[in-house]
Amino acid sequence: MERRNFIRVMGVGLAVATLTSTLSRYATNNDSIDYGWDGPDDSKSDIYLKVLAYAILCPNPHNKQPWLIKVNHPKSFDLYIDQTRLLPETDPFYRQIHIGQGCFLEMLSIAATGLGYHAEIEYFPQGEYKNTVLKSKPIARIVLTKHIKIDIDPLFNYILTRQSNKREYDNSRLTPDQKYQLQMLFMKTQSSLTIHDSKSDNRYLQHRLTEAMVIEVANKARDLETIKMFRFNDQEVQQYRDGFGLEHSGVTGIKKFMLETLFLDRKETEKDPSNFSKQSVDITRSISGSSSTFAWITTKGNSRLQQVKVGRDYCRLNLTTTAMGLAQHPMSQILQEYDDMLPLQAQFKQRFNIKAEQTVQMLVRLGKAKKTTHTPRRLVSSLLIS
């Protein structure tokens, strides 16, 4: 064999061997990228660090993790919004960001009980502000107090397993007992939970939620806001420790490897997001079509305090569905306040007799699905400010 041909054959052989080895590794690799989901660092003795290690695992918009912590002393700290981690295109009035603050506070409060502490929470210690602006004021002041005989919140046991499950569901409806259990969560709150699972309601919601995604991706700036938080490969997950990627939607193994290697490219997608947009719409159509139970949380007003408290309610809802063995996934595009979405939002509210003064704060689908990999979390130290 000539030397040139020998080198060519050897090169192809090595490439095939490398690809085969890589595919085999992806097919058998059960390791998950679960940054932050192993609980507090045992080497850390400060109680606030332990509590924050749980709090950071709460649900939040696009996994932006928009929190900052200013420590007053080892058992007292203030929560601020990280204004470098906003969603100005799809959350122009920062409503979702404030809901994410409430989720953080509720997870923190639950975690404190599991560690033998009570978390006293004072909302807006420097004053609340209007729901159309964002100010550099603390959202809450937290004081941790040791209690020898504190009752541990039963939801503490589900912090490390809760997730927002983006997979297709199995079209199962919740049982009457399950719906009752979820609605009981809202008996003593200022918000209300509405659950719909009729065939006609499902068809309407499946269509409208898909239409909402069409509207969202029709604007390049809005589309790029989501693409910015999409992690195109494991290297990006490791680098940023936020956002979401294929694995967090249930795409793993060889399929994940092939998509990330052959089809997904950040530069090309940001240059021309049209194909990414089409896939977003197709996925929304598919996952909404696989769901037969939808629910939403409504408030009578829309103040900053109400938004934060809704976040606390939503966090408990998410943990409760986890305890019940149910999957849950927010699909709140139709609730967003930018101008293009308002006509469709008005139709949605009219269809379900939602009053003008009421605000639907969260909309989710519920059902059953295999668990996915947790979305990554940053180091607690990255939240701390002086």
QUIDA-V644927 format. One line per field, one symbol per residue. phi: phi as a letter, one per 30 degrees, with the letter a starting at -180 (. if undefined). psi: psi as a letter, one per 30 degrees, with the letter a starting at -180 (. if undefined). burial: b if it has 24 or more other C-alpha atoms within 12 Angstrom, else e. A space follows every 10 residues. Layout:
phi->???
psi->???
burial->???
This chain:
phi->.deddddddd dddddddddd dddddddcdc dcdcejccid dddccddddd ddddedddda dhhdhdbbbc ddaebbaccb dddcbcbddc bdcidddddd ddeddddddd deddcibccd ccdhdcjdbd dcbbcdcdda ccbcbdbdcd dddededcdd cdacccddcc idcddedddd dddddcdccd cbcccbbddd dddddedddd dddeddddcd ddddddeecd cdadddeddc haiabeddcj cbidddeddd dcbcbddddd dbdedddddd dddddddddc ccbbbbcbbd badddddddd eddddddddd ddddiccbad bcedcdcded dddddddddd echddedcbd cbbbcblbad dcddddbdde edddbc
psi->kleeeeeeee eeeeeeeeee eeeeeeffjg kljhkfggal jffkfkeeee eefeefglkl kghfhhkkkj kelfgklkkl kjgfhlifef ifggeeeeef eeeeeeeeee eeefgglkjk kjkifgklll gflklhlkel kkkkkkkehk kkkffefgef flljjglkag gklkleeeee eefffgeglf llkkkkglee eeeeeeeeee eeeeeeffke eeefeeeefk jfleeeeeee haalaeefgg jabeeeeeee efekkeeeee ejgeeeeeee eeeeeeeefg kgklllkklf ahleeeeeee eeeeeeeeee eeffglkkkk igefflglef feeeeeeeee eghklefkkj ekklkkbklk llkkklllke fffkl.
burial->eeeeeeeeee eeeeeeeeee eeeeeeeeee ebbbbbbebb eeeeeebbbb bbbbbbbbbb bbbbbbbbbb beeebbbbbb bbeebbbbbb bebbbbbbbb bbbbbbbbbb bbbbbbbbbb bbbbeeebee beebeebbbb bbbbeeeeee eebebbebbb bbbbbbbbbe bebbeeeebe ebbebbeeeb bbbbbbbeee ebebbbbbbb bbbbbbbeeb ebbbbbbbbb bbbbeebbeb bbbbbbbbbb bbebebbeeb eeebeeeebb eebeebbeeb bebbbebbbb bbbbbbbbbe ebbbbbbbbb bbbbbbbbbb bbbbebbbbb bbbbbbbbeb beebbbebbe eeeeeeebbb bbbbbbbbbe bbbbbbbbbb eebbee
